[in-house]
Amino acid sequence: RFPLDQKGIGFDRHIVIEHNPRYYLFFLLGLKQKSRANLTSQETYVLDQVWPERGSSSYRWLPREQTFTLEMIEEDQEDTLPLRILALESKVALQSERIESQMTRNEQSIEALQQTVINSLDRFERVLQGGTPGARSLKDGTVSAAE
């Protein structure tokens, strides 16, 4: 974790970009759905590690203390452009997730507000119909007192 925070894009961003647990989950689900004949050799290896015919599961196939970010730094410390691009990509990914989450919350709030307005208009229309002779309907966009 320390090298990523010091030299790389930061551990949290590293997890989101390079080792997002959701990506591993989708990968494993995809392996289970594919025919064994259609698997690549790497996919077969992982399938045999996670769901062996005998013995217990092994998770040695998961990367551990390895990252493309640190490899790039070690290979070429002079050229920082790829690292900056990766850092920007991670920032964009994080912001995108935040925006998507905020949009979902906004949509839920708007739906709740719409329902509240509809319920209020329905109650108001019932009051007008029951207690005010000659009141026009709210549905045609006008509201007036008795003429």
Short mmCIF file of the C-alpha atoms (twelve columns), coordinates in Angstrom:
data_MODEL
# 
_entry.id   MODEL 
# 
loop_
_atom_site.group_PDB 
_atom_site.id 
_atom_site.type_symbol 
_atom_site.label_atom_id 
_atom_site.label_alt_id 
_atom_site.label_comp_id 
_atom_site.label_asym_id 
_atom_site.label_seq_id 
_atom_site.Cartn_x 
_atom_site.Cartn_y 
_atom_site.Cartn_z 
_atom_site.pdbx_PDB_model_num 
ATOM 1   C CA . ARG A 1   0.000   0.000   0.000   1 
ATOM 2   C CA . PHE A 2   2.760   2.445   0.896   1 
ATOM 3   C CA . PRO A 3   4.503   2.426   -2.526  1 
ATOM 4   C CA . LEU A 4   1.188   3.123   -4.243  1 
ATOM 5   C CA . ASP A 5   0.507   6.080   -1.983  1 
ATOM 6   C CA . GLN A 6   4.043   7.432   -2.401  1 
ATOM 7   C CA . LYS A 7   4.794   6.723   -6.064  1 
ATOM 8   C CA . GLY A 8   1.560   5.675   -7.647  1 
ATOM 9   C CA . ILE A 9   -2.006  6.808   -7.888  1 
ATOM 10  C CA . GLY A 10  -2.943  5.989   -4.303  1 
ATOM 11  C CA . PHE A 11  -4.181  2.715   -2.889  1 
ATOM 12  C CA . ASP A 12  -7.901  3.544   -2.972  1 
ATOM 13  C CA . ARG A 13  -7.760  4.590   -6.619  1 
ATOM 14  C CA . HIS A 14  -5.625  1.560   -7.400  1 
ATOM 15  C CA . ILE A 15  -8.375  -0.688  -6.035  1 
ATOM 16  C CA . VAL A 16  -11.063 1.097   -8.069  1 
ATOM 17  C CA . ILE A 17  -9.084  1.074   -11.324 1 
ATOM 18  C CA . GLU A 18  -6.849  -2.011  -11.302 1 
ATOM 19  C CA . HIS A 19  -8.295  -4.389  -8.718  1 
ATOM 20  C CA . ASN A 20  -11.948 -3.534  -8.380  1 
ATOM 21  C CA . PRO A 21  -13.601 -6.460  -6.547  1 
ATOM 22  C CA . ARG A 22  -16.648 -6.158  -8.807  1 
ATOM 23  C CA . TYR A 23  -14.478 -6.887  -11.839 1 
ATOM 24  C CA . TYR A 24  -13.241 -10.099 -10.210 1 
ATOM 25  C CA . LEU A 25  -16.796 -11.095 -9.334  1 
ATOM 26  C CA . PHE A 26  -17.975 -10.525 -12.914 1 
ATOM 27  C CA . PHE A 27  -14.954 -12.442 -14.210 1 
ATOM 28  C CA . LEU A 28  -15.722 -15.432 -11.967 1 
ATOM 29  C CA . LEU A 29  -19.415 -15.377 -12.864 1 
ATOM 30  C CA . GLY A 30  -18.457 -15.328 -16.531 1 
ATOM 31  C CA . LEU A 31  -16.190 -18.341 -16.030 1 
ATOM 32  C CA . LYS A 32  -19.021 -20.320 -14.464 1 
ATOM 33  C CA . GLN A 33  -21.321 -19.553 -17.380 1 
ATOM 34  C CA . LYS A 34  -18.857 -20.396 -20.186 1 
ATOM 35  C CA . SER A 35  -18.408 -23.837 -21.576 1 
ATOM 36  C CA . ARG A 36  -15.059 -25.304 -20.504 1 
ATOM 37  C CA . ALA A 37  -14.224 -25.829 -24.195 1 
ATOM 38  C CA . ASN A 38  -14.495 -22.072 -24.809 1 
ATOM 39  C CA . LEU A 39  -12.166 -21.030 -21.971 1 
ATOM 40  C CA . THR A 40  -8.671  -19.691 -22.559 1 
ATOM 41  C CA . SER A 41  -5.791  -21.370 -20.747 1 
ATOM 42  C CA . GLN A 42  -5.690  -18.556 -18.182 1 
ATOM 43  C CA . GLU A 43  -9.431  -18.858 -17.581 1 
ATOM 44  C CA . THR A 44  -9.123  -22.626 -17.183 1 
ATOM 45  C CA . TYR A 45  -6.333  -22.117 -14.651 1 
ATOM 46  C CA . VAL A 46  -8.444  -19.712 -12.586 1 
ATOM 47  C CA . LEU A 47  -11.502 -21.960 -12.827 1 
ATOM 48  C CA . ASP A 48  -9.454  -24.927 -11.581 1 
ATOM 49  C CA . GLN A 49  -8.042  -22.820 -8.730  1 
ATOM 50  C CA . VAL A 50  -11.388 -21.461 -7.536  1 
ATOM 51  C CA . TRP A 51  -13.513 -24.566 -8.161  1 
ATOM 52  C CA . PRO A 52  -11.126 -27.536 -8.118  1 
ATOM 53  C CA . GLU A 53  -12.405 -31.041 -8.747  1 
ATOM 54  C CA . ARG A 54  -10.592 -32.186 -5.587  1 
ATOM 55  C CA . GLY A 55  -9.270  -30.316 -2.585  1 
ATOM 56  C CA . SER A 56  -9.968  -26.792 -1.449  1 
ATOM 57  C CA . SER A 57  -10.043 -23.541 -3.379  1 
ATOM 58  C CA . SER A 58  -6.891  -21.541 -3.925  1 
ATOM 59  C CA . TYR A 59  -6.723  -17.831 -4.484  1 
ATOM 60  C CA . ARG A 60  -3.088  -17.712 -5.584  1 
ATOM 61  C CA . TRP A 61  -4.271  -16.524 -8.989  1 
ATOM 62  C CA . LEU A 62  -5.197  -13.153 -7.492  1 
ATOM 63  C CA . PRO A 63  -2.484  -10.517 -7.938  1 
ATOM 64  C CA . ARG A 64  -0.673  -9.758  -4.725  1 
ATOM 65  C CA . GLU A 65  1.698   -6.849  -4.301  1 
ATOM 66  C CA . GLN A 66  1.781   -6.463  -8.071  1 
ATOM 67  C CA . THR A 67  0.422   -3.566  -10.067 1 
ATOM 68  C CA . PHE A 68  0.843   -2.085  -13.510 1 
ATOM 69  C CA . THR A 69  1.246   1.319   -11.912 1 
ATOM 70  C CA . LEU A 70  4.337   0.353   -9.926  1 
ATOM 71  C CA . GLU A 71  5.766   -1.603  -12.855 1 
ATOM 72  C CA . MET A 72  5.486   1.515   -15.002 1 
ATOM 73  C CA . ILE A 73  7.253   3.573   -12.364 1 
ATOM 74  C CA . GLU A 74  10.064  1.070   -11.987 1 
ATOM 75  C CA . GLU A 75  10.511  0.614   -15.757 1 
ATOM 76  C CA . ASP A 76  10.745  4.268   -16.633 1 
ATOM 77  C CA . GLN A 77  10.981  6.820   -13.874 1 
ATOM 78  C CA . GLU A 78  11.787  9.564   -16.387 1 
ATOM 79  C CA . ASP A 79  8.564   9.328   -18.379 1 
ATOM 80  C CA . THR A 80  5.698   10.366  -16.121 1 
ATOM 81  C CA . LEU A 81  3.078   10.846  -18.835 1 
ATOM 82  C CA . PRO A 82  1.593   7.319   -18.611 1 
ATOM 83  C CA . LEU A 83  1.408   7.667   -14.841 1 
ATOM 84  C CA . ARG A 84  -0.305  11.028  -15.081 1 
ATOM 85  C CA . ILE A 85  -2.754  9.602   -17.619 1 
ATOM 86  C CA . LEU A 86  -3.504  6.692   -15.292 1 
ATOM 87  C CA . ALA A 87  -3.983  9.097   -12.386 1 
ATOM 88  C CA . LEU A 88  -6.371  11.203  -14.454 1 
ATOM 89  C CA . GLU A 89  -8.273  8.101   -15.549 1 
ATOM 90  C CA . SER A 90  -8.702  7.077   -11.939 1 
ATOM 91  C CA . LYS A 91  -9.935  10.551  -11.004 1 
ATOM 92  C CA . VAL A 92  -12.436 10.461  -13.850 1 
ATOM 93  C CA . ALA A 93  -13.635 7.000   -12.771 1 
ATOM 94  C CA . LEU A 94  -14.117 8.111   -9.171  1 
ATOM 95  C CA . GLN A 95  -15.919 11.285  -10.208 1 
ATOM 96  C CA . SER A 96  -18.082 9.292   -12.596 1 
ATOM 97  C CA . GLU A 97  -19.148 6.950   -9.796  1 
ATOM 98  C CA . ARG A 98  -19.907 9.926   -7.548  1 
ATOM 99  C CA . ILE A 99  -21.929 11.652  -10.256 1 
ATOM 100 C CA . GLU A 100 -23.855 8.473   -11.011 1 
ATOM 101 C CA . SER A 101 -24.630 8.020   -7.332  1 
ATOM 102 C CA . GLN A 102 -25.750 11.648  -6.999  1 
ATOM 103 C CA . MET A 103 -27.927 11.340  -10.106 1 
ATOM 104 C CA . THR A 104 -29.620 8.271   -8.644  1 
ATOM 105 C CA . ARG A 105 -30.310 10.134  -5.400  1 
ATOM 106 C CA . ASN A 106 -31.608 13.136  -7.367  1 
ATOM 107 C CA . GLU A 107 -33.939 10.959  -9.429  1 
ATOM 108 C CA . GLN A 108 -35.314 9.376   -6.276  1 
ATOM 109 C CA . SER A 109 -35.850 12.805  -4.724  1 
ATOM 110 C CA . ILE A 110 -37.591 14.081  -7.850  1 
ATOM 111 C CA . GLU A 111 -39.876 11.042  -7.947  1 
ATOM 112 C CA . ALA A 112 -40.774 11.525  -4.286  1 
ATOM 113 C CA . LEU A 113 -41.423 15.226  -4.866  1 
ATOM 114 C CA . GLN A 114 -43.572 14.471  -7.917  1 
ATOM 115 C CA . GLN A 115 -45.646 12.036  -5.896  1 
ATOM 116 C CA . THR A 116 -46.058 14.592  -3.112  1 
ATOM 117 C CA . VAL A 117 -47.213 17.237  -5.609  1 
ATOM 118 C CA . ILE A 118 -49.649 14.819  -7.257  1 
ATOM 119 C CA . ASN A 119 -51.091 13.816  -3.880  1 
ATOM 120 C CA . SER A 120 -51.406 17.476  -2.835  1 
ATOM 121 C CA . LEU A 121 -53.125 18.404  -6.100  1 
ATOM 122 C CA . ASP A 122 -55.528 15.495  -5.735  1 
ATOM 123 C CA . ARG A 123 -56.428 16.588  -2.184  1 
ATOM 124 C CA . PHE A 124 -56.796 20.200  -3.292  1 
ATOM 125 C CA . GLU A 125 -59.039 19.213  -6.211  1 
ATOM 126 C CA . ARG A 126 -61.232 17.157  -3.891  1 
ATOM 127 C CA . VAL A 127 -61.587 20.144  -1.595  1 
ATOM 128 C CA . LEU A 128 -62.520 22.395  -4.508  1 
ATOM 129 C CA . GLN A 129 -65.035 19.917  -5.906  1 
ATOM 130 C CA . GLY A 130 -66.659 19.260  -2.578  1 
ATOM 131 C CA . GLY A 131 -66.711 22.716  -1.062  1 
ATOM 132 C CA . THR A 132 -66.524 25.318  -3.836  1 
ATOM 133 C CA . PRO A 133 -69.331 25.521  -6.390  1 
ATOM 134 C CA . GLY A 134 -68.194 26.428  -9.884  1 
ATOM 135 C CA . ALA A 135 -64.479 25.658  -9.319  1 
ATOM 136 C CA . ARG A 136 -62.612 24.525  -12.392 1 
ATOM 137 C CA . SER A 137 -60.612 21.322  -12.565 1 
ATOM 138 C CA . LEU A 138 -56.900 21.348  -11.698 1 
ATOM 139 C CA . LYS A 139 -56.253 18.945  -14.532 1 
ATOM 140 C CA . ASP A 140 -56.906 21.607  -17.193 1 
ATOM 141 C CA . GLY A 141 -54.251 23.816  -15.563 1 
ATOM 142 C CA . THR A 142 -56.500 26.422  -13.966 1 
ATOM 143 C CA . VAL A 143 -57.548 26.956  -10.412 1 
ATOM 144 C CA . SER A 144 -60.047 29.608  -9.465  1 
ATOM 145 C CA . ALA A 145 -62.524 30.359  -6.780  1 
ATOM 146 C CA . ALA A 146 -66.262 30.257  -7.388  1 
ATOM 147 C CA . GLU A 147 -67.305 32.532  -10.240 1 
# 
